[in-house]
């Protein structure tokens, strides 16, 4: 029997754990809809993007250190926020998708 656990994190929680900011990219689907996706993470003072997979591995390990995820768990999956929205003239942080989903089985 497998037991699957889902951890839902707000963007700010992931950023705090990772010590890096989410960087979103926007792609225009059509004249009225824009798709917003996480492109990468950026650490303060560094201009280069850090791979999302590398950063989520760091988040996973920190959650294991805090005993939120059992130490015996070695594999996990994650979903980064993305969505389609109506096109606006200007976007704020509140307009960005807000949930990161981390899943593991035992």
Secondary structure by P-SEA (a helix, b strand, c coil): cbbbbbbbbcaaaaaaaacbbbbbbbbcccccbbbbbbcccccccccccccaaaaaaaaaaaaaaaccccccccccccccbbbbbcccccccccccccbbbbbbcc
